């Protein structure tokens, strides 16, 4: 990821966001990122990102340009907010021209909170008339390649904490855009594969056609899969073909689809397949899946396993009752259930799972999906738990597991912080400065900084904000 370059940001202008605002911005960024899952149209991905930024972060307008195949210019593909026209003056920007072209050329982000005073602004009167103060531009980089540029304009000062959220969103968006662009290129190079991807041909048939020299095995009954999932497995097959895969099997279970393979590795194996697997791992994680690779040094082989959650074709008929202890959680998880395509049941039913964080519901329902929002373990007897970072696909999997009486839930990650480090992190989220924390804990300010540096090292975080975000996501705060 390119280092962030703040071209103009006055400390007097930029104030610290409250912990509540930070958490809200993180959640908003996650909501935008979730909208990208399964989309393979670059223009639609870009539109969802810019529309989400304008809607959720109160920006005046946002735009995304994509780098053209000839690598010489950028094409405007999405514009939301004040301007939605894609055919104006900046519809095409040469690489290195204007600020947008320079961001792509230099691979460096840019921030200004006094746009009308910037020397590079061609129309300062426009910025003054529309009260545009903040501008942030980011290169969209995937696999160490620039795929485009995101630019946002605001009438408010852009705080550094918000910009870090925006930067993480850019990383996710760049991966989604790069995947979609790669898919389009594959469709043009191998048009014969396109009908197989989206027609009734089973995935196993398509894998066999891509792996003609591989011993292939199918376990379980094949079921229809979303196009994005099919494409992911076909990408994996292309990687396996480059690695001269000797054995492969496709496994269908009620909850997931798995591809297991064994491939020989030679000392002079090209790096390209391994770089592609890094990308596939990121895509699979966005779908709630996982790519695992184990090296058998003594045998010179790779063991590869790609797991992707699978929902039965009648998943829309799955029902759930949402019964949370607070109105905010009730509203949030009701919306998550709708996004997951679940039917919301209003009356008690022994066959319908209850999604709740209310202990009183444990005696009223037979099937419980527990919402875990703290470091405390789920109540005794609960077999299924989710948390505040659960995606719609993961919620569907949890409901299916509840209906089947199975155990489901993310494995808890060991909390790496000491009690003192955790205590300091809690005080940081409450908006306390280092001096305030030192006074509160009756320690020196240098000791506070020492503990904070330890936290950053353990989390491999560059900023305090990133450390707080990781602690919240894992339920340690």
PLY file of the C-alpha trace (Angstrom):
ply
format ascii 1.0
element vertex 477
property float x
property float y
property float z
element edge 476
property int vertex1
property int vertex2
end_header
0.00 0.00 0.00
1.38 3.40 -0.93
2.44 5.63 1.93
-0.02 8.35 2.74
1.19 11.83 1.83
-0.59 14.72 3.50
-0.03 17.64 1.14
-1.85 20.15 3.32
-3.41 19.50 6.71
-3.30 22.12 9.44
-3.31 20.72 12.97
-5.42 23.68 14.06
-8.06 22.70 11.53
-8.11 18.97 12.22
-9.48 17.73 15.53
-9.53 14.25 16.96
-12.67 12.25 16.32
-14.45 10.71 19.26
-14.21 6.97 19.76
-17.90 6.67 18.87
-17.30 8.50 15.59
-14.32 6.27 14.77
-16.36 3.11 15.34
-19.24 4.54 13.32
-16.92 5.35 10.40
-15.46 1.84 10.51
-18.95 0.35 10.38
-19.90 2.60 7.47
-16.79 1.57 5.59
-17.62 -2.09 6.21
-21.15 -1.55 4.88
-19.78 -0.13 1.64
-17.25 -2.96 1.32
-19.98 -5.59 1.75
-21.83 -4.14 -1.24
-18.93 -5.17 -3.49
-19.17 -8.91 -2.80
-20.03 -10.95 -5.88
-19.97 -8.01 -8.32
-17.84 -8.54 -11.45
-18.65 -5.29 -13.30
-15.91 -2.65 -12.73
-18.22 0.29 -13.43
-20.85 -1.02 -11.00
-18.24 -1.61 -8.30
-16.95 1.93 -8.74
-20.49 3.34 -8.63
-21.28 1.51 -5.39
-18.12 2.87 -3.78
-18.66 6.51 -4.79
-22.37 6.42 -3.94
-21.58 4.88 -0.56
-18.95 7.52 0.24
-21.35 10.36 -0.60
-24.23 8.80 1.32
-22.42 7.59 4.44
-19.61 10.11 4.86
-21.40 13.32 3.83
-19.00 14.13 0.98
-20.18 16.59 -1.67
-19.18 14.25 -4.47
-16.84 11.35 -5.16
-15.33 9.98 -8.35
-13.37 6.97 -9.55
-11.18 6.79 -12.65
-9.81 3.50 -13.99
-6.50 3.18 -15.78
-6.99 2.38 -19.45
-5.35 -0.77 -20.91
-2.73 1.26 -22.74
-1.59 2.62 -19.32
-1.49 6.18 -20.68
-4.76 7.67 -19.42
-7.51 7.38 -16.84
-11.21 7.01 -17.69
-13.95 8.35 -15.42
-16.29 5.44 -14.66
-18.25 6.63 -11.61
-19.32 9.99 -10.20
-21.80 10.44 -7.35
-23.16 13.42 -5.47
-23.05 16.93 -6.88
-21.87 15.71 -10.30
-22.95 12.48 -11.98
-21.99 13.23 -15.60
-19.22 10.96 -16.90
-18.59 12.89 -20.13
-17.32 16.25 -18.94
-13.93 17.91 -18.87
-12.33 15.22 -16.72
-13.87 12.22 -18.48
-10.36 11.23 -19.57
-7.23 12.32 -17.74
-3.75 11.65 -19.16
-1.39 9.89 -16.76
0.57 12.60 -14.92
-1.87 15.40 -15.84
-3.88 17.32 -13.26
-3.86 16.14 -9.67
-5.70 12.90 -10.48
-3.17 11.90 -13.12
-0.26 12.71 -10.79
-1.76 10.57 -8.02
-1.86 7.62 -10.40
1.61 8.30 -11.77
3.30 8.85 -8.38
1.25 6.20 -6.54
0.89 8.66 -3.67
-2.25 9.76 -1.84
-3.01 13.45 -1.45
-4.95 15.44 1.14
-5.89 19.11 1.24
-8.21 20.87 3.65
-7.90 24.26 1.95
-8.71 23.44 -1.66
-9.31 26.98 -2.91
-5.73 27.96 -1.99
-4.04 25.10 -3.83
-1.92 26.24 -6.78
-2.94 23.21 -8.90
-6.68 23.97 -8.71
-7.77 25.28 -12.11
-10.98 26.95 -10.93
-10.57 28.40 -7.44
-13.74 30.42 -7.79
-15.67 27.17 -8.19
-14.22 25.81 -4.94
-15.06 29.05 -3.10
-18.58 29.29 -4.51
-19.37 25.70 -3.58
-17.60 25.94 -0.22
-15.36 22.96 -1.04
-12.70 22.66 1.66
-11.55 19.07 1.78
-10.09 16.98 -1.01
-8.63 13.50 -0.74
-7.25 11.49 -3.62
-6.06 7.89 -3.39
-4.39 5.57 -5.88
-6.26 2.27 -6.13
-3.49 -0.33 -5.99
-3.89 -4.10 -6.33
-1.07 -6.61 -6.76
1.36 -3.67 -6.77
-0.38 -2.20 -9.83
-2.35 1.02 -10.06
-5.83 0.22 -11.35
-7.38 3.64 -10.80
-7.84 6.71 -8.61
-10.50 7.68 -6.08
-11.17 11.36 -5.38
-13.54 12.78 -2.76
-14.59 16.38 -2.14
-16.08 17.71 1.09
-17.37 20.97 2.51
-15.97 19.87 5.87
-12.42 19.39 7.09
-11.31 15.79 6.60
-9.86 14.41 9.82
-6.92 11.96 9.68
-8.99 9.22 11.34
-11.60 9.39 8.59
-8.89 9.25 5.95
-7.53 6.01 7.38
-11.00 4.47 7.06
-11.10 5.75 3.48
-7.68 4.27 2.79
-8.78 0.81 3.98
-11.89 1.09 1.82
-9.66 1.95 -1.16
-7.63 -1.21 -0.61
-10.75 -3.38 -0.63
-12.16 -1.51 -3.64
-8.91 -1.91 -5.58
-8.96 -5.70 -5.07
-12.60 -5.89 -6.18
-11.92 -3.73 -9.25
-8.80 -5.67 -10.20
-10.71 -8.96 -9.95
-13.52 -7.62 -12.13
-11.08 -6.24 -14.72
-9.23 -9.56 -14.79
-12.54 -11.34 -15.30
-13.38 -9.08 -18.26
-9.99 -9.79 -19.82
-10.50 -13.54 -19.40
-13.88 -13.27 -21.08
-12.27 -11.56 -24.06
-9.33 -13.99 -24.28
-11.31 -17.17 -23.60
-14.86 -16.43 -24.75
-15.64 -20.14 -24.93
-15.47 -20.34 -21.15
-18.13 -17.67 -20.67
-21.18 -19.80 -21.51
-19.94 -22.53 -19.17
-19.57 -20.11 -16.30
-23.18 -19.02 -16.14
-25.18 -21.83 -17.75
-26.31 -25.10 -16.22
-22.99 -26.88 -16.77
-21.81 -28.29 -13.42
-18.73 -26.77 -11.87
-17.01 -30.18 -11.95
-17.29 -30.30 -15.75
-15.73 -26.88 -16.06
-12.88 -27.82 -13.72
-12.16 -31.00 -15.67
-11.97 -28.98 -18.91
-9.39 -26.66 -17.32
-7.41 -29.49 -15.70
-7.25 -32.18 -18.43
-4.15 -33.90 -17.04
-5.27 -33.89 -13.40
-6.81 -36.87 -11.62
-10.17 -35.41 -10.58
-12.74 -36.58 -8.03
-16.23 -35.27 -7.14
-17.70 -35.89 -3.68
-21.28 -34.94 -2.81
-24.20 -33.70 -4.88
-23.51 -30.66 -7.04
-25.70 -27.62 -6.48
-26.06 -24.27 -8.27
-23.49 -21.70 -7.16
-23.41 -17.90 -7.54
-21.42 -16.76 -10.62
-18.83 -15.05 -8.40
-18.15 -18.31 -6.54
-17.92 -20.30 -9.79
-15.45 -17.76 -11.19
-13.34 -18.02 -8.02
-13.03 -21.80 -8.41
-12.21 -21.44 -12.11
-9.45 -18.97 -11.24
-8.11 -21.50 -8.75
-8.15 -24.16 -11.47
-6.10 -21.92 -13.77
-3.50 -21.52 -11.01
-3.44 -25.29 -10.43
-2.91 -25.91 -14.14
0.16 -23.66 -14.09
1.48 -25.65 -11.13
0.96 -28.99 -12.93
-1.61 -30.16 -10.41
-1.63 -33.96 -10.14
-4.70 -34.51 -7.96
-7.85 -32.49 -7.31
-11.22 -33.14 -5.71
-14.35 -31.02 -5.40
-16.42 -31.58 -2.24
-19.99 -30.38 -1.67
-21.40 -30.24 1.87
-24.60 -28.55 3.10
-22.59 -25.61 4.41
-19.71 -25.15 1.98
-17.92 -26.09 -1.23
-14.31 -27.20 -0.99
-11.58 -27.67 -3.58
-8.61 -29.78 -2.44
-5.53 -30.24 -4.61
-1.96 -31.47 -4.60
0.61 -29.87 -6.88
4.32 -30.43 -7.33
6.62 -27.45 -6.90
9.94 -27.12 -8.64
12.82 -24.86 -7.56
12.31 -22.78 -10.70
8.50 -22.52 -10.37
7.30 -19.14 -11.71
6.11 -16.63 -9.07
2.94 -15.66 -10.97
0.74 -18.54 -9.68
1.68 -17.77 -6.09
0.84 -14.09 -6.53
-2.54 -15.13 -7.95
-3.16 -17.27 -4.87
-2.58 -14.25 -2.64
-5.30 -12.44 -4.56
-7.63 -15.45 -4.36
-7.10 -15.60 -0.61
-8.28 -11.99 -0.28
-11.31 -12.62 -2.49
-12.24 -15.79 -0.60
-11.97 -13.96 2.72
-14.40 -11.34 1.42
-16.91 -14.13 0.75
-16.45 -15.65 4.19
-14.16 -18.37 2.81
-10.53 -19.36 3.26
-7.57 -20.50 1.16
-5.03 -22.70 2.95
-1.66 -23.75 1.53
0.70 -26.23 3.17
4.16 -27.07 1.88
5.51 -30.59 2.17
9.24 -29.92 1.88
10.25 -33.57 2.01
7.99 -34.41 -0.93
8.32 -31.16 -2.86
4.55 -30.67 -3.00
1.85 -28.17 -2.12
-1.41 -29.11 -0.44
-4.07 -26.54 -1.33
-7.58 -26.19 0.07
-10.13 -23.55 -0.92
-13.28 -23.38 1.25
-16.22 -21.17 0.29
-19.53 -21.03 2.20
-22.42 -22.33 0.14
-26.07 -21.53 0.63
-28.75 -23.90 -0.61
-30.91 -22.62 -3.45
-33.88 -22.34 -1.10
-31.97 -20.15 1.40
-34.45 -17.33 0.80
-37.00 -19.43 2.65
-34.84 -19.52 5.78
-36.45 -17.60 8.61
-35.10 -15.93 11.73
-36.50 -13.97 14.67
-34.40 -11.00 15.81
-34.72 -10.25 19.53
-31.97 -7.90 20.76
-31.64 -6.12 24.09
-31.27 -2.62 22.61
-33.08 -0.81 19.78
-29.78 -0.10 18.00
-28.78 -3.77 17.87
-32.33 -4.76 16.93
-32.27 -2.38 13.98
-28.73 -3.34 12.91
-29.28 -7.11 12.92
-32.73 -6.81 11.38
-31.09 -5.02 8.46
-28.31 -7.64 8.35
-30.93 -10.41 8.18
-32.65 -8.64 5.27
-29.29 -8.28 3.47
-28.77 -12.02 4.02
-32.05 -12.78 2.21
-33.70 -14.22 5.35
-37.41 -14.13 6.16
-38.14 -12.19 9.35
-40.52 -14.10 11.60
-42.58 -12.14 14.12
-44.21 -15.01 16.04
-42.40 -17.66 18.12
-41.77 -20.92 16.29
-39.73 -23.87 17.53
-38.22 -24.40 14.07
-37.15 -20.77 13.59
-33.77 -19.72 15.11
-33.69 -16.63 17.32
-30.91 -14.10 16.78
-30.29 -12.42 20.13
-27.96 -11.09 22.80
-30.69 -11.24 25.45
-30.20 -14.05 28.01
-33.95 -14.18 28.69
-34.43 -15.60 25.19
-32.42 -18.70 26.10
-35.42 -20.14 27.96
-37.94 -19.15 25.28
-36.38 -20.58 22.10
-34.97 -23.94 21.05
-32.54 -22.61 18.44
-30.30 -19.69 19.44
-27.82 -17.70 17.38
-25.97 -15.65 19.97
-24.67 -12.13 19.25
-21.35 -11.84 21.03
-20.39 -8.22 21.60
-17.83 -8.51 24.41
-14.86 -10.60 25.45
-17.12 -12.82 27.56
-17.84 -16.28 26.07
-21.37 -17.14 24.91
-23.76 -18.44 27.61
-23.56 -22.12 28.51
-25.32 -24.35 26.02
-25.07 -21.92 23.08
-23.54 -23.66 20.05
-23.70 -20.83 17.51
-22.37 -17.30 17.89
-21.75 -14.33 15.64
-20.35 -10.87 16.30
-20.56 -7.29 15.10
-18.29 -7.98 12.12
-20.42 -10.85 10.76
-21.25 -10.55 7.04
-24.64 -11.42 5.45
-23.18 -14.64 3.99
-21.83 -15.65 7.39
-25.20 -14.96 9.01
-26.86 -17.25 6.47
-24.38 -19.98 7.33
-25.06 -19.51 11.03
-28.83 -19.80 10.51
-28.39 -22.95 8.39
-26.21 -24.45 11.13
-28.84 -23.57 13.75
-31.55 -25.31 11.73
-29.32 -28.39 11.43
-28.35 -28.40 15.11
-24.69 -27.92 14.22
-21.96 -25.91 15.92
-20.91 -22.70 14.15
-18.90 -19.62 14.99
-15.48 -18.04 14.55
-12.75 -19.45 16.73
-11.75 -16.97 19.43
-8.39 -15.29 18.88
-6.15 -15.15 21.91
-6.04 -11.69 23.42
-2.35 -10.66 23.16
-2.43 -7.57 25.40
-1.51 -7.29 29.05
-4.08 -5.94 31.48
-2.24 -2.62 31.63
-2.07 -2.33 27.83
-5.77 -3.15 27.55
-6.59 -0.58 30.23
-4.66 2.12 28.37
-6.37 1.20 25.10
-9.80 1.55 26.76
-8.88 5.02 28.02
-7.72 5.99 24.51
-11.12 5.07 23.09
-12.69 7.41 25.65
-10.75 10.32 24.17
-8.11 10.69 26.91
-4.69 12.07 26.08
-1.45 10.43 27.19
-1.09 12.90 30.06
-4.65 12.24 31.24
-4.06 8.48 31.10
-0.84 8.85 33.11
-2.64 10.85 35.79
-5.53 8.39 35.89
-3.27 5.34 36.27
-0.68 7.14 38.45
2.17 6.34 36.10
4.51 8.50 34.02
3.58 9.75 30.56
6.65 7.96 29.14
5.35 4.69 30.58
2.03 5.28 28.81
3.86 5.81 25.51
5.92 2.66 26.15
2.77 0.55 26.57
1.14 2.10 23.50
4.22 1.28 21.39
4.00 -2.31 22.65
0.36 -2.45 21.52
1.27 -1.14 18.06
4.03 -3.74 17.77
1.78 -6.63 18.83
-0.96 -5.60 16.40
1.54 -4.66 13.65
-0.37 -1.37 13.47
1.01 1.93 12.23
-1.35 4.16 14.20
-3.30 4.09 17.43
-6.51 4.18 15.44
-5.61 0.93 13.67
-4.83 -0.72 17.01
-8.19 0.36 18.44
-9.95 -0.91 15.32
-8.32 -4.35 15.61
-9.17 -4.60 19.30
-12.81 -3.71 18.64
-13.18 -6.10 15.69
-11.85 -9.00 17.76
-14.06 -8.14 20.72
-11.26 -7.23 23.11
-12.77 -3.79 23.81
0 1
1 2
2 3
3 4
4 5
5 6
6 7
7 8
8 9
9 10
10 11
11 12
12 13
13 14
14 15
15 16
16 17
17 18
18 19
19 20
20 21
21 22
22 23
23 24
24 25
25 26
26 27
27 28
28 29
29 30
30 31
31 32
32 33
33 34
34 35
35 36
36 37
37 38
38 39
39 40
40 41
41 42
42 43
43 44
44 45
45 46
46 47
47 48
48 49
49 50
50 51
51 52
52 53
53 54
54 55
55 56
56 57
57 58
58 59
59 60
60 61
61 62
62 63
63 64
64 65
65 66
66 67
67 68
68 69
69 70
70 71
71 72
72 73
73 74
74 75
75 76
76 77
77 78
78 79
79 80
80 81
81 82
82 83
83 84
84 85
85 86
86 87
87 88
88 89
89 90
90 91
91 92
92 93
93 94
94 95
95 96
96 97
97 98
98 99
99 100
100 101
101 102
102 103
103 104
104 105
105 106
106 107
107 108
108 109
109 110
110 111
111 112
112 113
113 114
114 115
115 116
116 117
117 118
118 119
119 120
120 121
121 122
122 123
123 124
124 125
125 126
126 127
127 128
128 129
129 130
130 131
131 132
132 133
133 134
134 135
135 136
136 137
137 138
138 139
139 140
140 141
141 142
142 143
143 144
144 145
145 146
146 147
147 148
148 149
149 150
150 151
151 152
152 153
153 154
154 155
155 156
156 157
157 158
158 159
159 160
160 161
161 162
162 163
163 164
164 165
165 166
166 167
167 168
168 169
169 170
170 171
171 172
172 173
173 174
174 175
175 176
176 177
177 178
178 179
179 180
180 181
181 182
182 183
183 184
184 185
185 186
186 187
187 188
188 189
189 190
190 191
191 192
192 193
193 194
194 195
195 196
196 197
197 198
198 199
199 200
200 201
201 202
202 203
203 204
204 205
205 206
206 207
207 208
208 209
209 210
210 211
211 212
212 213
213 214
214 215
215 216
216 217
217 218
218 219
219 220
220 221
221 222
222 223
223 224
224 225
225 226
226 227
227 228
228 229
229 230
230 231
231 232
232 233
233 234
234 235
235 236
236 237
237 238
238 239
239 240
240 241
241 242
242 243
243 244
244 245
245 246
246 247
247 248
248 249
249 250
250 251
251 252
252 253
253 254
254 255
255 256
256 257
257 258
258 259
259 260
260 261
261 262
262 263
263 264
264 265
265 266
266 267
267 268
268 269
269 270
270 271
271 272
272 273
273 274
274 275
275 276
276 277
277 278
278 279
279 280
280 281
281 282
282 283
283 284
284 285
285 286
286 287
287 288
288 289
289 290
290 291
291 292
292 293
293 294
294 295
295 296
296 297
297 298
298 299
299 300
300 301
301 302
302 303
303 304
304 305
305 306
306 307
307 308
308 309
309 310
310 311
311 312
312 313
313 314
314 315
315 316
316 317
317 318
318 319
319 320
320 321
321 322
322 323
323 324
324 325
325 326
326 327
327 328
328 329
329 330
330 331
331 332
332 333
333 334
334 335
335 336
336 337
337 338
338 339
339 340
340 341
341 342
342 343
343 344
344 345
345 346
346 347
347 348
348 349
349 350
350 351
351 352
352 353
353 354
354 355
355 356
356 357
357 358
358 359
359 360
360 361
361 362
362 363
363 364
364 365
365 366
366 367
367 368
368 369
369 370
370 371
371 372
372 373
373 374
374 375
375 376
376 377
377 378
378 379
379 380
380 381
381 382
382 383
383 384
384 385
385 386
386 387
387 388
388 389
389 390
390 391
391 392
392 393
393 394
394 395
395 396
396 397
397 398
398 399
399 400
400 401
401 402
402 403
403 404
404 405
405 406
406 407
407 408
408 409
409 410
410 411
411 412
412 413
413 414
414 415
415 416
416 417
417 418
418 419
419 420
420 421
421 422
422 423
423 424
424 425
425 426
426 427
427 428
428 429
429 430
430 431
431 432
432 433
433 434
434 435
435 436
436 437
437 438
438 439
439 440
440 441
441 442
442 443
443 444
444 445
445 446
446 447
447 448
448 449
449 450
450 451
451 452
452 453
453 454
454 455
455 456
456 457
457 458
458 459
459 460
460 461
461 462
462 463
463 464
464 465
465 466
466 467
467 468
468 469
469 470
470 471
471 472
472 473
473 474
474 475
475 476
